Amino acid sequence: MDALTLAVIQAGLTQVCNEMDLAFSRAAFSPVIAEADDRSDGIYAAEDGALIAQGEGGLPVFVGAMQHSAGHIIRLIREGAVAPPEPGDVYIVNDPYLGGTHLMDVRFARPFFVDGKVYCWLQNTGHWPDTGGMVPGGFSAHATEVEQEGLRLPPVKLFKRGEMDREILSIIQSNIRVAEQRIGDIKAQAAALLVGERRLNELVARYGAATLRDAISLIRERAAERMRAEIRRMPEATWHAEAFVDSDGVVDEPLRIALAVTRMGDKLTFDFTGSSKPCAGPMNSVWATTFSAVCLGVKHIFPDVPINAGTFAPLNIIRPEGTFLDARYPRPVSGCAAEVSQRIAEAVFLCLVQALPDEVTAAPAGTSGNFALGGTDPARGAGYVMYQITGGGYGGNAREDGLTNGCSTIGISKTAPVEVMEQYYPVRFTRFALREGSGGAGLHRGGFGVHYEVELLRGEARASFVMDHGRFGPPGVLGGGDGAPNEVRIHRDGTTTIPLHLSKDQGIALAPGDRVEVRTPGGGGYGDPFARDPALVARDVRRGYYDATQAAALWGVVIQNGAVDAAATATLRAGRAA
């Protein structure tokens, strides 16, 4: 196959997924999908569910997880546990133990037929604002079993030959909050797959099914070779790192992720031996999410390698049995996709920055800031579930300071505009600003988190959140300082409280005038802070990010009247070196 045809087909497959992403967001009802883009679409192999292509605007954490769920659907169909596919069918599944993440990430899978046979699968995932459970939004910080987190669905046909099964729909709607609003998301999710089917039919018509299949195989082989070439640039060695989850939400003790990465030949092996055992609360991670978190961590480091199953073939990820990174039923898992996965990716960064110091960043904020608020709006006479995600600082790197208010490590989702949230829900954002000074000091400092406060205007509501990095800030590397940790405060009836677990709590009763305040983490610093250009420190002081006292303490730079005192700075820095 000539290179031009191969490149056009590869771009065409990606474009199919991009159009599915776009259709999903534009048609969805919930702000978390329509505005924040908490969704993903992809194409998967008919034989085993292996990833063929994924939309460029989809969440990275779904890269590995969705091929696991596709594989489980195919396996269950072969075993006779799930009805075989027919044209127009759409399966729905959110079971975390069948290649999922948490229950709120609901997957739709549509078989794509050519000449009466399944040629591949189209699949997408969307974050539903609620799937039932103990608290609105599903982020049950104190759950001790998965049933407390919401409705768990095995693969079943929600659409049969193009028609929605009203009985299955009624079961779903009877078990979730604000059920009448979910129909908009359901139809948008199904419509996105239909868009994908149409566009994929056009590719088949243009090139033929056999040529397309050959191209897919060749694209996969070349992605694997690209990744092997990147791996061969590393020295043959083993690197160790650890990352910590604040707590599991039930037991107030940190959970340890221990990682050893070994490069041997053209393979990387990831070994989590020594990580904490399964936990009581919802910070367990299912295998599909753990696998995906390693893959996305590596993909962050090598962004030019195309995404498909071949990309990750050179990665040997040892299944961490007996740890909280390999959750088995009935362990609760609501924190795995958005939080634990980011600690896993952080451990990958902390290992590989030792191998590729010029290409890997210090630790990013590493939390999605999951905040859910549910209640009844008396002005509308209707219930609601609001789901808020926020960004944070990225770590500094060898070339520049970290990104400020970047999306979570595992997502491309953005915070929904506050104006949209205020229109949908009875809240007012009284603050939404940079969290100045939150980046870790370094040759290149970390980026800043955000600082927001949201006030309940009317009615009564319950607030829940599952966040992280409240006990420890994102680590700096190569001498850099840590970013500021996550902070949550509840302002009620003239008093201010901090959750026992710092970044996790649930079912907090709010009345009109009560506020929730969140300060998201800054990124870790990269390199020796005393090697930073004093002019950059002075710039940050003039902008109000840090004050003169911090400039002297963190970077050894003396600022007088907004300018660098070069002599005093040289003396201060020399004193530390001595």
C-alpha positions as CSV (number, residue, x, y, z in Angstrom):
1,M,0.0,0.0,0.0
2,D,1.4,3.4,-1.0
3,A,2.2,5.8,1.8
4,L,-0.3,8.5,0.6
5,T,-3.3,6.1,0.6
6,L,-2.3,4.8,4.0
7,A,-2.0,8.3,5.5
8,V,-5.4,9.3,4.0
9,I,-7.1,6.2,5.4
10,Q,-5.5,6.8,8.9
11,A,-6.7,10.4,8.9
12,G,-10.1,9.2,7.7
13,L,-10.5,6.8,10.5
14,T,-9.6,9.5,13.0
15,Q,-12.0,11.9,11.4
16,V,-14.9,9.4,11.8
17,C,-14.2,9.4,15.5
18,N,-13.8,13.2,15.6
19,E,-17.3,13.6,14.0
20,M,-18.8,11.2,16.5
21,D,-17.3,13.3,19.3
22,L,-18.7,16.5,17.8
23,A,-22.1,15.1,17.2
24,F,-22.3,13.7,20.8
25,S,-21.3,17.0,22.4
26,R,-23.6,19.2,20.2
27,A,-26.7,17.0,20.8
28,A,-26.2,16.2,24.5
29,F,-28.4,17.7,27.1
30,S,-26.1,17.6,30.2
31,P,-23.5,20.5,30.5
32,V,-20.8,18.0,31.5
33,I,-21.0,16.5,28.0
34,A,-22.3,19.4,25.9
35,E,-19.9,22.0,27.5
36,A,-17.2,20.1,29.3
37,D,-16.8,17.3,26.6
38,D,-16.6,14.5,29.2
39,R,-17.0,11.8,26.5
40,S,-15.1,9.8,23.9
41,D,-15.7,7.9,20.7
42,G,-13.7,5.2,19.0
43,I,-13.6,2.3,16.5
44,Y,-12.7,-1.2,17.8
45,A,-11.7,-4.5,16.2
46,A,-14.4,-7.2,15.6
47,E,-12.2,-10.0,16.8
48,D,-11.0,-8.8,20.2
49,G,-12.1,-5.2,20.7
50,A,-8.6,-3.8,20.1
51,L,-8.4,0.0,19.5
52,I,-8.4,1.0,15.8
53,A,-8.9,4.8,16.2
54,Q,-10.2,7.3,18.7
55,G,-11.3,10.9,18.4
56,E,-8.7,13.5,19.1
57,G,-11.1,15.3,21.4
58,G,-11.9,12.3,23.5
59,L,-10.8,11.6,27.1
60,P,-7.4,9.9,27.1
61,V,-8.4,7.7,30.1
62,F,-10.9,5.9,27.8
63,V,-8.1,4.9,25.4
64,G,-7.3,1.6,27.1
65,A,-10.6,1.2,29.0
66,M,-12.9,1.2,26.0
67,Q,-11.0,-1.5,24.2
68,H,-11.4,-3.6,27.4
69,S,-15.1,-3.1,27.4
70,A,-15.4,-3.9,23.7
71,G,-13.4,-7.0,24.3
72,H,-15.8,-8.1,27.1
73,I,-18.9,-7.5,25.0
74,I,-17.4,-9.7,22.2
75,R,-16.4,-12.4,24.7
76,L,-19.9,-12.5,26.3
77,I,-21.6,-12.7,22.9
78,R,-19.4,-15.7,22.0
79,E,-20.2,-17.3,25.3
80,G,-23.9,-16.9,24.8
81,A,-24.3,-14.6,27.9
82,V,-25.3,-11.7,25.7
83,A,-27.6,-11.7,22.7
84,P,-25.7,-11.7,19.3
85,P,-25.7,-8.4,17.4
86,E,-27.9,-7.4,14.5
87,P,-27.8,-4.3,12.3
88,G,-29.1,-1.3,14.2
89,D,-28.4,-2.8,17.7
90,V,-26.8,-0.6,20.4
91,Y,-25.5,-2.2,23.6
92,I,-25.3,-0.3,26.8
93,V,-22.9,-1.1,29.7
94,N,-21.3,0.6,32.6
95,D,-20.1,-2.3,34.7
96,P,-16.6,-1.3,36.0
97,Y,-15.5,-4.9,36.2
98,L,-16.3,-5.5,32.5
99,G,-13.7,-3.0,31.1
100,G,-15.3,0.1,32.7
101,T,-14.3,3.0,34.8
102,H,-16.8,4.3,37.3
103,L,-20.6,3.8,37.0
104,M,-21.2,7.3,35.7
105,D,-19.2,6.6,32.6
106,V,-21.8,4.9,30.4
107,R,-20.7,3.1,27.2
108,F,-22.7,2.5,24.1
109,A,-21.5,0.0,21.5
110,R,-22.8,-0.5,17.9
111,P,-21.8,-3.3,15.6
112,F,-20.7,-2.2,12.1
113,F,-21.6,-4.6,9.4
114,V,-20.1,-5.3,6.0
115,D,-21.7,-7.9,3.8
116,G,-23.8,-9.2,6.8
117,K,-20.8,-9.7,9.1
118,V,-19.5,-7.6,12.0
119,Y,-16.6,-5.7,10.5
120,C,-15.8,-3.7,13.6
121,W,-17.4,-2.0,16.6
122,L,-18.3,1.7,17.1
123,Q,-18.2,2.7,20.8
124,N,-18.6,5.8,22.9
125,T,-18.6,6.7,26.5
126,G,-20.4,9.7,28.1
127,H,-20.4,10.8,31.7
128,W,-24.0,10.8,33.0
129,P,-24.5,13.3,35.8
130,D,-26.3,10.6,37.9
131,T,-26.7,6.8,37.8
132,G,-28.4,6.5,41.3
133,G,-26.6,5.5,44.4
134,M,-26.2,7.0,47.9
135,V,-25.7,10.6,46.8
136,P,-26.6,12.8,43.8
137,G,-23.9,12.5,41.2
138,G,-22.6,9.1,42.2
139,F,-19.4,10.3,43.9
140,S,-20.1,8.5,47.2
141,A,-16.9,9.3,49.1
142,H,-17.9,6.8,51.9
143,A,-19.2,3.9,49.8
144,T,-18.0,0.5,50.8
145,E,-19.6,-1.5,48.0
146,V,-20.3,-0.8,44.4
147,E,-24.1,-1.1,44.8
148,Q,-24.0,2.1,46.9
149,E,-22.6,4.0,44.0
150,G,-25.4,3.5,41.6
151,L,-27.0,1.3,38.9
152,R,-24.6,-1.3,37.4
153,L,-25.5,-2.4,33.9
154,P,-24.1,-5.5,32.2
155,P,-24.1,-5.4,28.4
156,V,-27.7,-5.3,27.2
157,K,-29.3,-4.1,24.0
158,L,-30.9,-0.7,24.6
159,F,-31.6,-0.4,20.9
160,K,-32.7,-3.4,18.9
161,R,-32.6,-3.1,15.1
162,G,-32.7,0.6,15.5
163,E,-35.6,0.9,18.0
164,M,-35.1,1.8,21.6
165,D,-36.2,-0.9,24.1
166,R,-38.7,1.0,26.3
167,E,-38.6,-1.7,29.0
168,I,-34.8,-1.4,29.4
169,L,-35.1,2.4,29.4
170,S,-37.8,2.3,32.1
171,I,-35.5,0.2,34.3
172,I,-32.7,2.7,33.9
173,Q,-34.9,5.7,34.5
174,S,-36.5,4.2,37.6
175,N,-33.0,4.0,39.2
176,I,-31.5,7.4,38.5
177,R,-32.2,10.9,39.5
178,V,-33.7,13.5,37.1
179,A,-34.5,10.6,34.8
180,E,-36.5,12.7,32.3
181,Q,-33.4,14.7,31.4
182,R,-31.2,11.6,30.6
183,I,-33.2,10.8,27.4
184,G,-31.5,13.7,25.7
185,D,-28.1,12.3,26.5
186,I,-29.1,8.8,25.5
187,K,-30.4,9.9,22.1
188,A,-27.2,12.1,21.6
189,Q,-25.0,9.1,22.5
190,A,-26.8,6.8,20.1
191,A,-26.9,9.4,17.3
192,A,-23.1,9.9,17.5
193,L,-22.7,6.2,16.7
194,L,-25.0,6.5,13.8
195,V,-22.9,9.4,12.5
196,G,-19.9,7.1,12.8
197,E,-21.6,4.3,10.9
198,R,-22.4,6.6,8.0
199,R,-18.9,8.0,7.8
200,L,-17.3,4.6,8.0
201,N,-19.6,3.3,5.3
202,E,-18.2,6.1,3.1
203,L,-14.7,4.9,3.8
204,V,-15.6,1.3,2.9
205,A,-17.3,2.5,-0.3
206,R,-14.3,4.5,-1.3
207,Y,-11.5,2.0,-0.6
208,G,-13.2,-1.4,-0.2
209,A,-13.4,-3.5,3.0
210,A,-10.3,-5.5,2.2
211,T,-8.1,-2.5,1.6
212,L,-9.4,-0.8,4.7
213,R,-8.7,-3.9,6.8
214,D,-5.1,-4.1,5.4
215,A,-4.6,-0.5,6.2
216,I,-5.8,-0.9,9.7
217,S,-3.4,-3.8,10.2
218,L,-0.5,-1.8,8.8
219,I,-1.3,1.3,10.8
220,R,-1.2,-0.8,14.0
221,E,2.1,-2.4,13.1
222,R,3.7,1.0,12.4
223,A,2.4,2.5,15.6
224,A,4.0,-0.3,17.5
225,E,7.3,0.2,15.8
226,R,7.1,4.0,16.4
227,M,6.7,3.3,20.1
228,R,9.5,0.7,20.1
229,A,11.8,3.4,18.6
230,E,10.9,5.8,21.3
231,I,11.6,3.2,24.0
232,R,15.0,2.4,22.5
233,R,16.1,6.0,23.1
234,M,16.0,5.3,26.9
235,P,18.9,3.6,28.7
236,E,18.4,0.0,29.8
237,A,17.6,0.4,33.4
238,T,14.9,0.2,36.1
239,W,13.4,3.4,37.6
240,H,11.3,3.5,40.8
241,A,8.7,6.1,42.0
242,E,5.7,6.3,44.3
243,A,2.6,8.3,44.4
244,F,-0.1,8.6,47.1
245,V,-3.8,8.9,47.2
246,D,-5.0,11.1,50.1
247,S,-7.3,8.4,51.6
248,D,-10.0,6.0,50.4
249,G,-12.8,8.2,51.9
250,V,-13.5,5.7,54.7
251,V,-10.1,5.1,56.4
252,D,-8.1,8.3,56.9
253,E,-4.8,6.9,55.7
254,P,-2.9,7.4,52.4
255,L,-2.9,4.7,49.7
256,R,0.5,4.0,48.2
257,I,1.2,3.4,44.5
258,A,4.6,1.8,44.1
259,L,5.9,1.6,40.5
260,A,9.0,0.2,38.9
261,V,9.5,0.7,35.2
262,T,12.1,-1.4,33.4
263,R,13.4,-0.8,29.9
264,M,14.7,-4.0,28.3
265,G,15.2,-4.1,24.6
266,D,12.3,-2.4,22.9
267,K,9.8,-3.1,25.8
268,L,8.8,-1.2,28.9
269,T,7.6,-3.3,31.9
270,F,5.4,-1.7,34.6
271,D,5.3,-3.4,37.9
272,F,3.1,-2.1,40.8
273,T,4.4,-4.6,43.4
274,G,4.3,-3.0,46.8
275,S,1.2,-0.9,46.3
276,S,-1.5,-0.8,49.0
277,K,-4.0,-3.6,49.3
278,P,-7.6,-3.2,48.3
279,C,-9.3,-0.4,50.3
280,A,-12.6,-0.1,52.0
281,G,-13.7,3.1,50.2
282,P,-14.3,4.1,46.6
283,M,-10.6,4.7,45.6
284,N,-10.1,1.2,44.2
285,S,-9.2,1.0,40.5
286,V,-10.5,-1.7,38.1
287,W,-7.9,-3.3,35.9
288,A,-9.1,-1.6,32.7
289,T,-8.6,1.9,34.3
290,T,-5.2,1.0,35.7
291,F,-4.1,-0.3,32.3
292,S,-5.4,2.8,30.6
293,A,-3.8,5.1,33.1
294,V,-0.4,3.7,32.3
295,C,-1.1,3.9,28.5
296,L,-2.1,7.6,28.7
297,G,0.9,8.4,30.9
298,V,3.2,7.0,28.3
299,K,1.2,8.8,25.5
300,H,1.7,12.1,27.3
301,I,5.4,11.6,27.0
302,F,5.3,10.5,23.3
303,P,2.5,12.6,21.8
304,D,3.6,12.0,18.2
305,V,2.9,8.2,18.2
306,P,-0.6,7.6,16.7
307,I,-3.2,6.1,19.0
308,N,-4.3,2.5,18.4
309,A,-3.7,-0.9,20.0
310,G,-0.3,-1.1,18.4
311,T,0.8,2.0,20.3
312,F,0.7,0.0,23.6
313,A,1.8,-3.4,22.3
314,P,5.4,-2.7,23.5
315,L,4.2,-2.0,27.1
316,N,4.2,-4.9,29.4
317,I,1.8,-3.9,32.2
318,I,1.8,-6.5,35.0
319,R,-1.7,-6.9,36.4
320,P,-1.3,-5.7,40.1
321,E,-3.4,-8.5,41.7
322,G,-4.0,-8.2,45.4
323,T,-3.7,-4.4,45.4
324,F,-6.2,-1.5,45.2
325,L,-5.2,-1.1,41.6
326,D,-7.0,-4.3,40.5
327,A,-10.4,-3.9,42.0
328,R,-12.7,-7.0,42.1
329,Y,-16.4,-7.1,42.8
330,P,-17.9,-5.7,45.0
331,R,-15.2,-3.1,45.8
332,P,-16.4,0.5,45.3
333,V,-14.7,2.4,42.5
334,S,-16.2,5.8,42.0
335,G,-12.8,7.5,42.4
336,C,-10.9,5.3,40.1
337,A,-11.3,6.9,36.7
338,A,-11.0,10.6,37.7
339,E,-8.6,10.3,40.6
340,V,-6.6,7.1,41.1
341,S,-5.9,7.0,37.4
342,Q,-4.1,10.3,37.7
343,R,-2.0,9.1,40.6
344,I,-1.0,6.1,38.4
345,A,-0.1,8.5,35.5
346,E,1.9,10.6,38.0
347,A,3.9,7.6,39.1
348,V,4.7,6.9,35.4
349,F,5.9,10.5,35.0
350,L,8.0,10.4,38.1
351,C,9.7,7.2,36.9
352,L,10.3,8.3,33.3
353,V,11.5,11.8,34.1
354,Q,14.6,9.9,35.4
355,A,15.0,8.3,32.0
356,L,14.0,11.3,29.8
357,P,14.6,14.4,31.9
358,D,14.3,16.8,28.9
359,E,10.9,15.4,27.8
360,V,8.9,14.6,30.9
361,T,7.2,17.2,33.2
362,A,7.0,17.5,36.9
363,A,3.7,16.2,38.4
364,P,0.5,18.0,37.3
365,A,-2.5,18.9,39.6
366,G,-3.7,15.4,39.2
367,T,-7.4,15.7,40.2
368,S,-10.6,16.3,38.3
369,G,-12.1,18.2,41.2
370,N,-15.3,16.1,41.1
371,F,-18.0,18.1,42.8
372,A,-21.7,17.1,42.7
373,L,-24.6,19.1,44.0
374,G,-28.1,17.7,44.0
375,G,-31.5,19.0,45.1
376,T,-34.8,20.5,44.1
377,D,-35.0,24.0,42.6
378,P,-38.2,25.6,44.0
379,A,-38.3,28.2,41.2
380,R,-38.6,25.4,38.6
381,G,-40.3,22.8,40.7
382,A,-37.8,20.2,39.4
383,G,-34.9,18.2,40.7
384,Y,-31.4,18.6,39.4
385,V,-27.9,17.1,39.7
386,M,-25.0,19.5,39.0
387,Y,-21.6,18.0,38.2
388,Q,-18.6,20.3,38.2
389,I,-15.0,19.5,37.2
390,T,-12.1,21.9,37.4
391,G,-8.5,22.2,36.1
392,G,-5.3,22.8,37.9
393,G,-1.6,23.5,37.3
394,Y,0.6,21.4,35.1
395,G,4.2,20.6,36.1
396,G,7.1,22.6,34.8
397,N,9.4,21.0,32.3
398,A,12.9,21.5,30.8
399,R,11.7,24.2,28.4
400,E,9.1,26.3,30.2
401,D,6.7,26.8,33.1
402,G,3.7,24.5,33.6
403,L,0.3,25.2,32.1
404,T,-2.1,27.1,34.3
405,N,-5.6,25.8,34.7
406,G,-4.9,22.8,32.5
407,C,-7.5,20.0,32.2
408,S,-7.0,16.8,34.2
409,T,-4.2,14.5,33.3
410,I,-6.6,11.8,32.1
411,G,-9.0,14.1,30.2
412,I,-9.4,16.8,27.7
413,S,-12.6,17.9,29.5
414,K,-12.9,21.6,30.4
415,T,-14.8,23.3,33.1
416,A,-18.3,24.2,31.9
417,P,-18.8,28.0,31.7
418,V,-20.0,29.4,34.9
419,E,-22.7,31.3,33.1
420,V,-24.1,28.1,31.7
421,M,-24.0,26.4,35.1
422,E,-25.8,29.4,36.7
423,Q,-28.6,29.1,34.0
424,Y,-29.1,25.4,34.6
425,Y,-28.9,25.3,38.4
426,P,-29.8,27.4,41.4
427,V,-26.3,28.5,42.1
428,R,-24.0,31.6,41.8
429,F,-20.3,31.5,41.4
430,T,-19.1,34.2,43.7
431,R,-15.5,33.6,42.7
432,F,-13.6,32.0,39.8
433,A,-10.0,33.0,39.6
434,L,-6.4,31.8,39.4
435,R,-5.0,30.4,42.5
436,E,-1.9,32.6,42.5
437,G,1.3,31.2,44.0
438,S,0.2,27.6,43.8
439,G,2.8,26.4,41.4
440,G,5.8,24.6,42.8
441,A,9.1,26.6,42.7
442,G,11.8,25.5,40.2
443,L,14.0,26.4,37.3
444,H,10.6,26.3,35.6
445,R,7.8,26.6,38.1
446,G,4.5,24.7,38.1
447,G,1.4,26.2,36.6
448,F,-1.4,27.6,38.8
449,G,-4.6,26.0,39.9
450,V,-8.0,27.7,40.2
451,H,-9.9,29.2,43.2
452,Y,-13.7,29.2,43.0
453,E,-16.6,29.5,45.4
454,V,-20.2,28.5,44.5
455,E,-23.2,29.6,46.5
456,L,-26.6,27.9,46.7
457,L,-29.3,30.5,45.9
458,R,-32.5,28.6,46.7
459,G,-33.9,25.4,48.0
460,E,-32.0,22.7,49.8
461,A,-29.2,20.6,48.4
462,R,-26.6,18.0,49.2
463,A,-23.0,18.4,48.1
464,S,-20.5,15.6,47.6
465,F,-16.9,15.5,46.2
466,V,-14.3,13.0,45.4
467,M,-11.0,14.8,44.7
468,D,-7.4,14.2,45.6
469,H,-4.0,15.8,46.3
470,G,-5.3,17.4,49.4
471,R,-2.8,15.7,51.8
472,F,0.2,16.0,49.4
473,G,0.8,18.6,46.7
474,P,1.9,17.5,43.2
475,P,5.6,16.5,43.5
476,G,8.4,18.6,41.9
477,V,11.2,16.9,40.1
478,L,15.0,17.3,39.8
479,G,15.1,19.7,42.7
480,G,11.8,21.5,42.1
481,G,9.3,22.2,44.8
482,D,5.9,20.6,45.2
483,G,2.8,22.4,44.0
484,A,0.2,23.6,46.5
485,P,-2.3,20.9,47.7
486,N,-6.0,20.8,47.0
487,E,-8.1,22.7,49.6
488,V,-11.9,22.4,50.2
489,R,-13.9,24.6,52.7
490,I,-17.6,24.5,53.4
491,H,-19.1,27.8,54.6
492,R,-22.4,27.2,56.3
493,D,-24.4,29.4,58.7
494,G,-21.4,31.6,59.5
495,T,-19.0,28.7,60.2
496,T,-16.2,27.2,58.0
497,T,-15.3,23.6,58.1
498,I,-12.7,21.4,56.4
499,P,-13.6,17.8,55.5
500,L,-12.0,15.1,57.7
501,H,-10.6,13.5,54.6
502,L,-9.6,16.9,53.1
503,S,-10.5,16.1,49.5
504,K,-13.5,13.8,50.0
505,D,-16.9,14.0,51.6
506,Q,-20.5,13.3,50.8
507,G,-24.1,14.3,51.5
508,I,-23.3,17.7,53.0
509,A,-26.6,19.6,53.5
510,L,-26.6,23.1,52.1
511,A,-29.2,25.9,52.6
512,P,-29.5,29.1,50.6
513,G,-26.4,31.3,51.2
514,D,-24.1,28.4,52.0
515,R,-21.0,28.2,49.9
516,V,-18.5,25.5,48.8
517,E,-14.9,26.9,48.2
518,V,-12.3,24.9,46.3
519,R,-8.6,25.7,45.6
520,T,-7.2,23.2,43.1
521,P,-3.5,22.2,43.2
522,G,-0.7,23.9,41.3
523,G,1.8,21.8,39.3
524,G,5.2,20.7,40.6
525,G,8.3,22.6,39.9
526,Y,11.1,21.4,37.6
527,G,14.8,21.8,38.4
528,D,16.7,23.9,40.9
529,P,14.7,27.1,41.9
530,F,17.9,29.0,42.5
531,A,18.8,28.5,38.8
532,R,15.7,30.4,37.6
533,D,16.2,33.5,35.6
534,P,15.7,36.4,38.1
535,A,13.8,38.4,35.5
536,L,11.1,35.7,35.4
537,V,10.8,35.8,39.1
538,A,10.4,39.6,39.0
539,R,7.8,39.3,36.3
540,D,5.8,36.9,38.5
541,V,6.0,39.3,41.4
542,R,4.8,42.2,39.3
543,R,1.9,40.2,38.2
544,G,0.9,39.4,41.8
545,Y,1.6,35.7,41.5
546,Y,4.1,35.8,44.4
547,D,5.3,38.5,46.7
548,A,8.8,39.7,47.3
549,T,9.2,37.6,50.5
550,Q,8.3,34.4,48.5
551,A,10.6,35.4,45.7
552,A,13.5,35.6,48.2
553,A,12.6,32.4,50.1
554,L,11.7,30.2,47.1
555,W,14.1,31.5,44.4
556,G,16.7,33.5,46.2
557,V,15.8,36.6,44.2
558,V,15.7,40.0,45.9
559,I,13.1,42.3,44.6
560,Q,13.3,46.0,45.3
561,N,10.6,48.4,43.9
562,G,9.5,45.7,41.4
563,A,13.0,45.2,40.0
564,V,15.7,42.6,40.7
565,D,18.5,43.7,43.0
566,A,21.3,41.8,41.2
567,A,23.9,42.2,43.9
568,A,21.7,41.2,46.8
569,T,20.4,38.2,44.7
570,A,23.9,37.0,43.9
571,T,24.8,37.2,47.6
572,L,21.6,35.4,48.7
573,R,22.1,32.6,46.1
574,A,25.8,32.2,46.9
575,G,24.9,31.9,50.6
576,R,22.7,28.9,49.9
577,A,25.3,27.3,47.7
578,A,27.9,27.6,50.4
